[in-house]
Amino acid sequence: MIYDLVIVGGGPAGATLASLLNKNIKALLIEGDGAEKTCGGLLSPDAQEFLARLGRTLPSDVLVDPQIFSVRTIDLHTKKECTYFRNYLNMRRKAFDDWMLSFIPAHIETIKGVVNSIEALPSGFLLTCRKDGTQTQIRTRKLVGADGAGSIVRRTFFPPLETEELVAFQQWFPASDESQPPLYTALFDKKTSTACSWTIQKGEHVLFGGIFPKDHTRQRFEEQKEKLRSVGFEFRRPMRSEGCKVLKPRSQKSFQCGSHNIFLIGEAAGFISPSSFEGISYAMKSAYYLSESLKTPNPSQSYFKMTTGLRNRLLLKLFKARVMYSPMLRSLALQTGLTGISPIE
Ligand SMILES: Cc1cc2nc3c(=O)[nH]c(=O)nc-3n(C[C@H](O)[C@H](O)[C@H](O)COP(=O)(O)OP(=O)(O)OC[C@H]3O[C@@H](n4cnc5c(N)ncnc54)[C@H](O)[C@@H]3O)c2cc1C
C-alpha cells in the first residue's frame, strides 16, 4: 500500500493540514509521541483570527485561569518596567493540540508513532516508524514535514537553516497564595539572555521559562530565578522542568518550504516569530497554504509563492526583535512608557 501523502507530526501545523485535505487524497498523519511541549501556551490574536476564519470556536476546557490582559515587562538588569495591554488567550497547550487533532476527518488515517529514518525512492519515500514498540515501514508519494524545530524531514533532505540556535528551558511551580496580579510577565536581562523570559500563571501553577544561548543554559536560568526573587517573586520547589531547541530566524535563509514532493510547514519550515517566539498562527497558516497548493499542478512552486507574505512578515519582525533585544533601545522604551498602559491604583 502506498499513500498519496504522509504528514509527519501532529502539532498545530500537521493537524490543520490533515483537517483541510481533499477527500480524494489517501493520507496518513503520524502524530509523534504525544510528549508535553515546552511552550508558553498563549494563543495570539493572529491565531485567534485564523481560527475564526476556519469557523472554529475554542472550548472552555482548553483555556486555563486566569485570562490576563496585561503583561508586566521588567528589565531585570536596569529594574525598569512598564505594563502593556495584551489580548492573548491563556491555554493548556496539550489540550489545544488535542482539540486541533479532533478536526481531522475519518477519511484521513492517523497513527501514534515516531519516524526514525526516511529514504528517497524513485517513486516517493520510505519511512521507518516506531509504533507500539515495533518498527513499521510506510510508503508515500508526497511527504510533509510538520515535525517541529528538530524536523527529521528537513534534516534528511535539506541543509541546516541559517538561524540563531537557542535553547528554551522552563519550570512549573505550585502557585503561591500570595501571588499578586498581574501574573503574566515578560522578562529581559542582558547578562543571562539575548532573548526573553516569562512567568505565566496557569491555574494552580506558575510557569517560569526563558530562551537562552546554548552555553550554560541551566546556570543562566537559575541566575534569572534569583534575580526574580530579588524583585519579589516567590518560587516553591519545581514540579516539572522541560526544554527544547529553538531556531530563531535571522534572514531569508532561515526558512525552508521544501521542494519536489517534500513540503515543510510550521516550525519545521522555520516559521516562528524572532521577537515573541509565537508560532501557532504560522503553523496553521502555512498548513492552510499547503492544502491550497496541493490542489494546483505545481504544489511546490505554489506553496513557496503563497508563503511569501508569511516569510516577509517574519523578516519584518526581525526589526522588532532588534529593538526588543537591544538593551539600550529597550531601556528607552520602558522609560518612556511608549505604548504602555498606566495602571489605576
Ligand atoms: C519556549 C517556547 C514557548 C512558546 N510559546 C508559544 C506561545 O505561547 N504561543 C505560540 O503561539 N507559540 C509559542 N511557541 C511556538 C510554538 O510552540 C510552535 O511554533 C508551534 O507549536 C509550531 O507548531 P508545529 O505544528 O509546526 O510544531 P510542533 O507543535 O512542535 O509539533 C510537531 C509535532 O511533530 C511531532 N514529531 C516530531 N518529530 C517527529 C517524528 N520524528 N516522528 C513523528 N512525529 C514527530 C511532535 O511530537 C509534535 O507533535 C513557543 C515556542 C517555544 C520554544
The ligand as a Tripos MOL2 file, in Angstrom:
@<TRIPOS>MOLECULE
LIG
   53    58     1     0     0
SMALL
NO_CHARGES

@<TRIPOS>ATOM
      1 C1          9.6360   28.1120   24.7910 C.3       1 LIG1
      2 C2          8.6110   28.3110   23.7270 C.ar      1 LIG1
      3 C3          7.4240   28.9370   24.0350 C.ar      1 LIG1
      4 C4          6.4670   29.1350   23.0360 C.ar      1 LIG1
      5 N1          5.2880   29.7350   23.3600 N.ar      1 LIG1
      6 C5          4.3720   29.9460   22.3940 C.ar      1 LIG1
      7 C6          3.1270   30.5580   22.7170 C.ar      1 LIG1
      8 O1          2.8420   30.8950   23.8630 O.2       1 LIG1
      9 N2          2.2440   30.7770   21.7030 N.ar      1 LIG1
     10 C7          2.5220   30.4100   20.4000 C.ar      1 LIG1
     11 O2          1.7140   30.6660   19.5140 O.2       1 LIG1
     12 N3          3.6900   29.7960   20.0950 N.ar      1 LIG1
     13 C8          4.6010   29.5330   21.0560 C.ar      1 LIG1
     14 N4          5.7630   28.8850   20.7430 N.ar      1 LIG1
     15 C9          5.9490   28.3560   19.3970 C.3       1 LIG1
     16 C10         5.0420   27.1510   19.1520 C.3       1 LIG1
     17 O3          5.1270   26.2400   20.2270 O.3       1 LIG1
     18 C11         5.4450   26.4480   17.8650 C.3       1 LIG1
     19 O4          5.8250   27.3650   16.8790 O.3       1 LIG1
     20 C12         4.2940   25.6050   17.3290 C.3       1 LIG1
     21 O5          3.9940   24.5770   18.2330 O.3       1 LIG1
     22 C13         4.6820   25.0280   15.9810 C.3       1 LIG1
     23 O6          3.7270   24.0830   15.5970 O.3       1 LIG1
     24 P1          4.1590   22.8780   14.6500 P.3       1 LIG1
     25 O7          2.9500   22.0650   14.4280 O.co2     1 LIG1
     26 O8          4.9200   23.4050   13.4950 O.co2     1 LIG1
     27 O9          5.2380   22.0630   15.5140 O.3       1 LIG1
     28 P2          5.0690   21.3590   16.9310 P.3       1 LIG1
     29 O10         3.9760   21.9600   17.7020 O.co2     1 LIG1
     30 O11         6.4340   21.3420   17.5060 O.co2     1 LIG1
     31 O12         4.6020   19.8960   16.5570 O.3       1 LIG1
     32 C14         5.4850   18.9840   15.9490 C.3       1 LIG1
     33 C15         4.9090   17.6120   16.1650 C.3       1 LIG1
     34 O13         5.7080   16.6780   15.4340 O.3       1 LIG1
     35 C16         5.9020   15.5340   16.2340 C.3       1 LIG1
     36 N5          7.1620   14.9380   15.8110 N.ar      1 LIG1
     37 C17         8.4080   15.4440   15.9280 C.ar      1 LIG1
     38 N6          9.3150   14.5980   15.4240 N.ar      1 LIG1
     39 C18         8.6180   13.5340   14.9750 C.ar      1 LIG1
     40 C19         8.9950   12.3000   14.3610 C.ar      1 LIG1
     41 N7         10.2780   12.0050   14.0990 N.pl3     1 LIG1
     42 N8          8.0180   11.4250   14.0460 N.ar      1 LIG1
     43 C20         6.7150   11.7020   14.2880 C.ar      1 LIG1
     44 N9          6.3150   12.8410   14.8500 N.ar      1 LIG1
     45 C21         7.2440   13.7420   15.2070 C.ar      1 LIG1
     46 C22         5.9380   16.0400   17.6700 C.3       1 LIG1
     47 O14         5.5570   15.0130   18.5670 O.3       1 LIG1
     48 C23         4.9280   17.1730   17.6290 C.3       1 LIG1
     49 O15         3.6480   16.7770   17.9830 O.3       1 LIG1
     50 C24         6.7350   28.6890   21.7160 C.ar      1 LIG1
     51 C25         7.9390   28.0470   21.4170 C.ar      1 LIG1
     52 C26         8.8800   27.8710   22.4160 C.ar      1 LIG1
     53 C27        10.1620   27.1930   22.0710 C.3       1 LIG1
@<TRIPOS>BOND
     1     1     2 1
     2     2     3 ar
     3     2    52 ar
     4     3     4 ar
     5     4     5 ar
     6     4    50 ar
     7     5     6 ar
     8     6     7 ar
     9     6    13 1
    10     7     8 2
    11     7     9 ar
    12     9    10 ar
    13    10    11 2
    14    10    12 ar
    15    12    13 ar
    16    13    14 ar
    17    14    15 1
    18    14    50 ar
    19    15    16 1
    20    16    17 1
    21    16    18 1
    22    18    19 1
    23    18    20 1
    24    20    21 1
    25    20    22 1
    26    22    23 1
    27    23    24 1
    28    24    25 2
    29    24    26 1
    30    24    27 1
    31    27    28 1
    32    28    29 2
    33    28    30 1
    34    28    31 1
    35    31    32 1
    36    32    33 1
    37    33    34 1
    38    33    48 1
    39    34    35 1
    40    35    36 1
    41    35    46 1
    42    36    37 ar
    43    36    45 ar
    44    37    38 ar
    45    38    39 ar
    46    39    40 ar
    47    39    45 ar
    48    40    41 1
    49    40    42 ar
    50    42    43 ar
    51    43    44 ar
    52    44    45 ar
    53    46    47 1
    54    46    48 1
    55    48    49 1
    56    50    51 ar
    57    51    52 ar
    58    52    53 1
@<TRIPOS>SUBSTRUCTURE
     1 LIG1         1 GROUP 0 **** ****
